[in-house]
Amino acid sequence: MVKNVMPQTAGFESIQTRHHSNKLWTWPFIAAIIAIIALGVISLFTGVYDIKGQADGKEMFFTTRVPRTLSLMLTGAAMAMAGLVMQLVTQNRLVEPTTTGTIEWSGLGLLFVYLIFPAPSLLLRMTGAILFSFIGTMLFFLLLRRVKLRSSLIVPIIGMMLGAVISAISTFIGLLFQMTQNIESWYIGSFSNIQIGRYEYLWIIVLVTVLIFICADRLTLAGLGQDVATSLGVNYNRIIFIGTALISLAVGIVAAVIGNLPFLGLIVPNIVSMFRGDDLRSNLPWVCLLGMGTIMACDILSRVLIMPFEIPVSLILGTVGSVVFILILLKQRRSKRTTR
Amino acid sequence: MIQIENVKKSYTDEVAIGPLNIEIPKAGLTSLIGPNGAGKSTTLLMIGRLLDLDAGQITVANMDIATSKSKDLAKILTILRQENHFVTRLTVRQLAGFGRFPYSKGRLTQADEDIISKYIDFLDLTALENRYLDELSGGQRQRAYVAMVLCQETEYVLLDEPLNNLDVARSVQMMEHLKYAATEFGRTILTVLHDINFAAKYSDRICAMKHGQIAAFGTVEEIMKPDILTDIFETKIEILQGPYGPIAVY
């Protein structure tokens, strides 16, 4: 019954040439990088202000356009990564910062900072957002431990319910202290007021990316479940904690600097998973790139659709994202029907 | 050797396991059998450090499960549970490669790659190695997980119902592989089995559990007796001598 007994007797060369198939530097990847650069250039030269004709065009270019494109790239990568790590950690494809309440928690954190400090600095707001999104995400994960069927729709439903409760609390507090304007403008994430001096904290995302890359294999193992991870000597609870901390850091920074950006963390990792599977280490560059590309494309759209005015980018992301969300749902149901 | 001393685990007042005392010798295939709720899986999970003990001590190769570092244990002991619902989109080879994690920490060397190839070939997964797990049948996926567990190259391999969801042909194939791994690769395999006859044909030793206690432990010939099995399963069981050894008939 056991046919091929020892591989030494079988073709040895065939073994030597075999390796993991997920190579990073492939032609599609290089093409993707070129596409991202192209989108970046388009993003730099899109806008109402005539940077070539006006006398202070060059100055405007460096105070608003360059920071805007950079912050688009950084936030795109951050939200896509956050979604990816969350999906691995929760073992659920429909999870991302907006379907787990993470975003709402960071909103609440921002609000608290506004309540306690009269005119809070960006650093203070960020700290509040990071702290609250960490607490909120941890709470969500603790709740998840009670859910037996991790792959089910129950997970995002719990998350969205939790998020709705938190945002209701935010609204209530906002009404109580006449700060509804702060919340409303926050819920509509937009890059329109990004300029030099207002976006630099986003560079921390680069650090987060490096840290996620270092933990990549452990996070993938966490995605295989607590038992498999433990059996392979990985401290499951610790890696969940680290993963959550990194997600919260990324989401909190984005929340404080830009605002609410829905569904980016859902669209990107799912598309990458379809084509390249779930190996985090080899997928992370793809997820970052695709995140950058998606948000830059949406932002360019938001700037040109009703020129000279701007649609908030979150609106476009929300529209595109909800369609993708439904498509994933339908696909999941179909695959379930065929395998069972 | 796996030593279990005075181990207890209680879920509720009525459902409790232990005190268990047993020494499972090195090498060979040992099957845990017994009726549902006898505590087989719980015992296996406790040995595999996936479940904490309430009392007592378990040592595997003289390492205390409770106090040893998990990453050190990962080099001498591995445990595979029944398949979970979520199917990660990893290829068979990527999954098997994670079996090398305790050694390589994710940076696979050529030696690691050779080991991975060896077990993929051994489990007849060569043609499937670049397929994603969610594109495989249940039996193929089960074999991919076993490949991962074997890639870990631990002396002790614990398997919780490895024949779950497998048809007769696949079950025979799986047991042949496990038996081979035990005899030729010198692994100590401890597995929970539901089918007495599979246990009888492939095991070196059988450990029978009932009501959270070890009811009997010995060689296949010692355990495959009508009075012992009838008592354990509370069902009339006869033993016939078949061409490959004793067969339980119920």
Boltz contact constraints between the chains, C-beta under 6 A:
constraints:
  - contact:
      token1: [A, 1]
      token2: [B, 173]
      max_distance: 6.0
  - contact:
      token1: [A, 1]
      token2: [B, 176]
      max_distance: 6.0
  - contact:
      token1: [A, 2]
      token2: [B, 176]
      max_distance: 6.0
  - contact:
      token1: [A, 2]
      token2: [B, 180]
      max_distance: 6.0
  - contact:
      token1: [A, 4]
      token2: [B, 121]
      max_distance: 6.0
  - contact:
      token1: [A, 7]
      token2: [B, 118]
      max_distance: 6.0
  - contact:
      token1: [A, 7]
      token2: [B, 121]
      max_distance: 6.0
  - contact:
      token1: [A, 15]
      token2: [B, 114]
      max_distance: 6.0
  - contact:
      token1: [A, 15]
      token2: [B, 117]
      max_distance: 6.0
  - contact:
      token1: [A, 18]
      token2: [B, 117]
      max_distance: 6.0
  - contact:
      token1: [A, 19]
      token2: [B, 113]
      max_distance: 6.0
  - contact:
      token1: [A, 21]
      token2: [B, 130]
      max_distance: 6.0
  - contact:
      token1: [A, 91]
      token2: [B, 86]
      max_distance: 6.0
  - contact:
      token1: [A, 150]
      token2: [B, 86]
      max_distance: 6.0
  - contact:
      token1: [A, 151]
      token2: [B, 85]
      max_distance: 6.0
  - contact:
      token1: [A, 151]
      token2: [B, 86]
      max_distance: 6.0
  - contact:
      token1: [A, 217]
      token2: [B, 106]
      max_distance: 6.0
  - contact:
      token1: [A, 223]
      token2: [B, 88]
      max_distance: 6.0
  - contact:
      token1: [A, 224]
      token2: [B, 88]
      max_distance: 6.0
  - contact:
      token1: [A, 225]
      token2: [B, 84]
      max_distance: 6.0
  - contact:
      token1: [A, 227]
      token2: [B, 50]
      max_distance: 6.0
  - contact:
      token1: [A, 227]
      token2: [B, 81]
      max_distance: 6.0
  - contact:
      token1: [A, 230]
      token2: [B, 50]
      max_distance: 6.0
  - contact:
      token1: [A, 231]
      token2: [B, 78]
      max_distance: 6.0
  - contact:
      token1: [A, 231]
      token2: [B, 79]
      max_distance: 6.0
  - contact:
      token1: [A, 232]
      token2: [B, 74]
      max_distance: 6.0
  - contact:
      token1: [A, 232]
      token2: [B, 101]
      max_distance: 6.0
  - contact:
      token1: [A, 232]
      token2: [B, 102]
      max_distance: 6.0
  - contact:
      token1: [A, 233]
      token2: [B, 70]
      max_distance: 6.0
  - contact:
      token1: [A, 233]
      token2: [B, 71]
      max_distance: 6.0
  - contact:
      token1: [A, 233]
      token2: [B, 74]
      max_distance: 6.0
  - contact:
      token1: [A, 233]
      token2: [B, 102]
      max_distance: 6.0
  - contact:
      token1: [A, 273]
      token2: [B, 89]
      max_distance: 6.0
  - contact:
      token1: [A, 277]
      token2: [B, 89]
      max_distance: 6.0
  - contact:
      token1: [A, 277]
      token2: [B, 90]
      max_distance: 6.0
  - contact:
      token1: [A, 277]
      token2: [B, 132]
      max_distance: 6.0
  - contact:
      token1: [A, 278]
      token2: [B, 88]
      max_distance: 6.0
  - contact:
      token1: [A, 278]
      token2: [B, 89]
      max_distance: 6.0
  - contact:
      token1: [A, 278]
      token2: [B, 90]
      max_distance: 6.0
  - contact:
      token1: [A, 279]
      token2: [B, 90]
      max_distance: 6.0
  - contact:
      token1: [A, 279]
      token2: [B, 94]
      max_distance: 6.0
